[in-house]
């Protein structure tokens, strides 16, 4: 017996078949109306999500990408997640491979939405060099090849960001970090914070106590802001 959800899925699939199948009668009024309705809905989602990305492509490029996109409609049941499927689609088809900074702009715009839309539980999060930490569920770290954070989108500059939800201001914050902290965050969940730092210092011939003194305040701040969480 079909459930309501299955029936709804079949209706939706048929709807997309009607507007995307090349064998349909494209001269029919129904086809044109449905196609326009879906196009405007997708356009609304993409424009509201990818604010910076939209500023860097033409209207024709956007229009063409959307029409191609809904030929293979996303399966997500959440409207806000359609934007993520759009990213996967344009990267798979290499639609902007001549301007790879656009892919980083897409991520930059999307990750703010993804982090903001999820729910999180507040937990105690005290700083201690003897504790195990990991990247919080409300945070991401990302290596960029272009200077997106400073709006120099076309300028190549290797940089590292930690992006996290600020529970005090109800905002998603983007903060540049150095490569050392980036590597530390990537490795920290496997041992105590102090042990992880010591390991990285030995690998890179860095004086441990000096590094510990320099990094204590920025790490403490990230932990207090719940960008890093007890593991």
One Martini backbone bead per residue (centre of mass of N, CA, C, O) as a GRO file, in nm:
protein
  231
    1UNK     BB    1   0.096   0.037   0.023
    2UNK     BB    2   0.066   0.364  -0.024
    3UNK     BB    3   0.193   0.644   0.078
    4UNK     BB    4   0.173   0.978   0.091
    5UNK     BB    5   0.475   1.018   0.027
    6UNK     BB    6   0.483   0.845  -0.233
    7UNK     BB    7   0.267   0.997  -0.390
    8UNK     BB    8   0.406   1.273  -0.376
    9UNK     BB    9   0.660   1.182  -0.528
   10UNK     BB   10   0.517   1.099  -0.793
   11UNK     BB   11   0.398   1.373  -0.856
   12UNK     BB   12   0.666   1.523  -0.867
   13UNK     BB   13   0.796   1.353  -1.090
   14UNK     BB   14   0.581   1.415  -1.304
   15UNK     BB   15   0.620   1.716  -1.304
   16UNK     BB   16   0.919   1.704  -1.403
   17UNK     BB   17   0.870   1.546  -1.658
   18UNK     BB   18   0.697   1.760  -1.801
   19UNK     BB   19   0.934   1.997  -1.793
   20UNK     BB   20   1.195   1.803  -1.904
   21UNK     BB   21   1.100   1.635  -2.123
   22UNK     BB   22   1.178   1.621  -2.464
   23UNK     BB   23   0.893   1.474  -2.558
   24UNK     BB   24   0.730   1.692  -2.495
   25UNK     BB   25   0.494   1.943  -2.542
   26UNK     BB   26   0.626   2.268  -2.574
   27UNK     BB   27   0.357   2.419  -2.684
   28UNK     BB   28   0.217   2.397  -2.434
   29UNK     BB   29   0.083   2.573  -2.177
   30UNK     BB   30   0.150   2.387  -1.941
   31UNK     BB   31   0.450   2.366  -1.986
   32UNK     BB   32   0.519   2.671  -1.969
   33UNK     BB   33   0.408   2.720  -1.686
   34UNK     BB   34   0.569   2.507  -1.528
   35UNK     BB   35   0.850   2.600  -1.613
   36UNK     BB   36   0.829   2.886  -1.491
   37UNK     BB   37   0.766   2.810  -1.200
   38UNK     BB   38   1.025   2.652  -1.147
   39UNK     BB   39   1.227   2.863  -1.226
   40UNK     BB   40   1.144   3.082  -1.015
   41UNK     BB   41   1.197   2.907  -0.769
   42UNK     BB   42   1.497   2.852  -0.818
   43UNK     BB   43   1.585   3.143  -0.847
   44UNK     BB   44   1.510   3.229  -0.562
   45UNK     BB   45   1.697   3.035  -0.409
   46UNK     BB   46   1.970   3.112  -0.546
   47UNK     BB   47   1.964   3.422  -0.494
   48UNK     BB   48   1.928   3.404  -0.175
   49UNK     BB   49   2.195   3.233  -0.129
   50UNK     BB   50   2.393   3.350  -0.380
   51UNK     BB   51   2.494   3.656  -0.358
   52UNK     BB   52   2.794   3.667  -0.465
   53UNK     BB   53   2.772   3.489  -0.715
   54UNK     BB   54   2.558   3.659  -0.877
   55UNK     BB   55   2.758   3.910  -0.914
   56UNK     BB   56   2.962   3.706  -1.113
   57UNK     BB   57   2.721   3.667  -1.314
   58UNK     BB   58   2.508   3.624  -1.559
   59UNK     BB   59   2.184   3.594  -1.646
   60UNK     BB   60   2.231   3.379  -1.862
   61UNK     BB   61   2.395   3.182  -1.691
   62UNK     BB   62   2.180   3.136  -1.480
   63UNK     BB   63   1.951   3.039  -1.660
   64UNK     BB   64   2.096   2.797  -1.789
   65UNK     BB   65   2.163   2.646  -1.521
   66UNK     BB   66   1.870   2.604  -1.427
   67UNK     BB   67   1.759   2.444  -1.669
   68UNK     BB   68   1.965   2.215  -1.630
   69UNK     BB   69   1.903   2.144  -1.334
   70UNK     BB   70   1.581   2.061  -1.378
   71UNK     BB   71   1.640   1.795  -1.543
   72UNK     BB   72   1.776   1.706  -1.244
   73UNK     BB   73   1.616   1.687  -0.983
   74UNK     BB   74   1.606   1.708  -0.664
   75UNK     BB   75   1.544   1.489  -0.365
   76UNK     BB   76   1.492   1.683  -0.163
   77UNK     BB   77   1.262   1.794   0.104
   78UNK     BB   78   1.439   2.057   0.125
   79UNK     BB   79   1.455   2.362   0.000
   80UNK     BB   80   1.734   2.472   0.121
   81UNK     BB   81   1.901   2.219  -0.018
   82UNK     BB   82   1.903   2.285  -0.322
   83UNK     BB   83   2.161   2.458  -0.329
   84UNK     BB   84   2.359   2.219  -0.291
   85UNK     BB   85   2.279   2.073  -0.554
   86UNK     BB   86   2.374   2.300  -0.737
   87UNK     BB   87   2.672   2.281  -0.675
   88UNK     BB   88   2.713   1.987  -0.768
   89UNK     BB   89   2.622   2.037  -1.056
   90UNK     BB   90   2.825   2.262  -1.158
   91UNK     BB   91   3.076   2.086  -1.093
   92UNK     BB   92   3.016   1.836  -1.263
   93UNK     BB   93   2.981   2.023  -1.538
   94UNK     BB   94   3.182   2.264  -1.540
   95UNK     BB   95   3.051   2.563  -1.582
   96UNK     BB   96   3.311   2.729  -1.412
   97UNK     BB   97   3.618   2.638  -1.491
   98UNK     BB   98   3.729   2.932  -1.581
   99UNK     BB   99   3.607   3.015  -1.269
  100UNK     BB  100   3.690   2.882  -0.970
  101UNK     BB  101   3.599   3.102  -0.764
  102UNK     BB  102   3.292   3.035  -0.782
  103UNK     BB  103   3.298   2.781  -0.601
  104UNK     BB  104   3.383   2.936  -0.344
  105UNK     BB  105   3.139   3.124  -0.339
  106UNK     BB  106   2.929   2.905  -0.304
  107UNK     BB  107   3.032   2.804  -0.035
  108UNK     BB  108   3.028   3.069   0.122
  109UNK     BB  109   2.718   3.101   0.100
  110UNK     BB  110   2.613   2.817   0.194
  111UNK     BB  111   2.739   2.770   0.482
  112UNK     BB  112   2.567   2.979   0.627
  113UNK     BB  113   2.300   2.831   0.589
  114UNK     BB  114   2.365   2.552   0.705
  115UNK     BB  115   2.442   2.645   0.992
  116UNK     BB  116   2.180   2.812   1.056
  117UNK     BB  117   1.956   2.572   1.007
  118UNK     BB  118   2.061   2.436   1.248
  119UNK     BB  119   2.063   2.248   1.548
  120UNK     BB  120   2.175   2.315   1.892
  121UNK     BB  121   2.360   2.212   2.176
  122UNK     BB  122   2.440   2.322   2.479
  123UNK     BB  123   2.771   2.309   2.619
  124UNK     BB  124   3.021   2.256   2.801
  125UNK     BB  125   3.337   2.477   2.745
  126UNK     BB  126   3.633   2.436   2.860
  127UNK     BB  127   3.961   2.527   2.910
  128UNK     BB  128   4.222   2.276   2.821
  129UNK     BB  129   4.520   2.113   2.756
  130UNK     BB  130   4.398   1.818   2.868
  131UNK     BB  131   4.191   1.818   2.645
  132UNK     BB  132   3.945   1.715   2.421
  133UNK     BB  133   3.898   1.818   2.080
  134UNK     BB  134   3.665   1.957   1.836
  135UNK     BB  135   3.477   2.026   1.588
  136UNK     BB  136   3.201   2.172   1.571
  137UNK     BB  137   2.878   2.141   1.442
  138UNK     BB  138   2.884   2.478   1.418
  139UNK     BB  139   3.144   2.414   1.228
  140UNK     BB  140   3.413   2.518   0.996
  141UNK     BB  141   3.684   2.421   0.785
  142UNK     BB  142   3.874   2.610   0.525
  143UNK     BB  143   4.039   2.591   0.219
  144UNK     BB  144   4.160   2.855   0.019
  145UNK     BB  145   4.257   2.995  -0.313
  146UNK     BB  146   4.087   3.252  -0.254
  147UNK     BB  147   3.999   3.598  -0.165
  148UNK     BB  148   3.700   3.595  -0.028
  149UNK     BB  149   3.704   3.741   0.254
  150UNK     BB  150   3.809   4.025   0.088
  151UNK     BB  151   3.663   4.040  -0.204
  152UNK     BB  152   3.907   3.899  -0.386
  153UNK     BB  153   3.802   3.666  -0.588
  154UNK     BB  154   4.041   3.657  -0.825
  155UNK     BB  155   4.252   3.624  -0.603
  156UNK     BB  156   4.523   3.447  -0.530
  157UNK     BB  157   4.496   3.294  -0.189
  158UNK     BB  158   4.606   3.122   0.059
  159UNK     BB  159   4.348   3.021   0.296
  160UNK     BB  160   4.195   3.020   0.633
  161UNK     BB  161   3.880   2.904   0.774
  162UNK     BB  162   3.646   2.979   1.032
  163UNK     BB  163   3.308   2.861   1.066
  164UNK     BB  164   3.050   3.000   1.287
  165UNK     BB  165   2.821   2.989   1.541
  166UNK     BB  166   2.674   3.257   1.720
  167UNK     BB  167   2.497   3.245   2.020
  168UNK     BB  168   2.478   3.557   2.085
  169UNK     BB  169   2.404   3.681   1.775
  170UNK     BB  170   2.284   3.491   1.557
  171UNK     BB  171   2.550   3.414   1.379
  172UNK     BB  172   2.769   3.382   1.105
  173UNK     BB  173   3.118   3.337   1.121
  174UNK     BB  174   3.420   3.473   0.971
  175UNK     BB  175   3.758   3.337   1.020
  176UNK     BB  176   4.085   3.388   1.010
  177UNK     BB  177   4.349   3.151   0.986
  178UNK     BB  178   4.614   2.971   1.030
  179UNK     BB  179   4.773   2.686   0.939
  180UNK     BB  180   4.831   2.580   1.222
  181UNK     BB  181   4.538   2.580   1.330
  182UNK     BB  182   4.419   2.407   1.111
  183UNK     BB  183   4.586   2.151   1.176
  184UNK     BB  184   4.508   2.130   1.473
  185UNK     BB  185   4.203   2.086   1.425
  186UNK     BB  186   4.235   1.825   1.248
  187UNK     BB  187   4.399   1.661   1.499
  188UNK     BB  188   4.276   1.698   1.804
  189UNK     BB  189   4.078   1.437   1.853
  190UNK     BB  190   4.327   1.219   1.916
  191UNK     BB  191   4.420   1.429   2.141
  192UNK     BB  192   4.536   1.638   2.325
  193UNK     BB  193   4.606   1.959   2.287
  194UNK     BB  194   4.901   1.942   2.378
  195UNK     BB  195   4.987   1.689   2.212
  196UNK     BB  196   4.922   1.804   1.936
  197UNK     BB  197   5.109   2.046   1.948
  198UNK     BB  198   5.371   1.887   1.997
  199UNK     BB  199   5.365   1.726   1.733
  200UNK     BB  200   5.373   1.968   1.535
  201UNK     BB  201   5.633   2.095   1.640
  202UNK     BB  202   5.819   1.855   1.573
  203UNK     BB  203   5.756   1.842   1.262
  204UNK     BB  204   5.840   2.180   1.242
  205UNK     BB  205   6.051   2.295   1.439
  206UNK     BB  206   5.895   2.407   1.703
  207UNK     BB  207   5.858   2.589   1.980
  208UNK     BB  208   5.643   2.492   2.216
  209UNK     BB  209   5.611   2.721   2.434
  210UNK     BB  210   5.571   2.950   2.231
  211UNK     BB  211   5.320   2.834   2.090
  212UNK     BB  212   5.144   2.811   2.343
  213UNK     BB  213   5.137   3.114   2.410
  214UNK     BB  214   5.021   3.219   2.134
  215UNK     BB  215   4.757   3.010   2.121
  216UNK     BB  216   4.578   3.033   2.374
  217UNK     BB  217   4.379   3.268   2.310
  218UNK     BB  218   4.254   3.177   2.035
  219UNK     BB  219   4.158   2.899   2.146
  220UNK     BB  220   3.988   2.999   2.381
  221UNK     BB  221   3.790   3.160   2.206
  222UNK     BB  222   3.684   2.921   2.033
  223UNK     BB  223   3.575   2.764   2.278
  224UNK     BB  224   3.389   2.984   2.397
  225UNK     BB  225   3.234   3.000   2.100
  226UNK     BB  226   3.195   2.691   2.002
  227UNK     BB  227   3.387   2.597   1.763
  228UNK     BB  228   3.496   2.427   1.992
  229UNK     BB  229   3.478   2.092   2.131
  230UNK     BB  230   3.426   1.855   2.334
  231UNK     BB  231   3.515   1.500   2.289
   0.00000   0.00000   0.00000
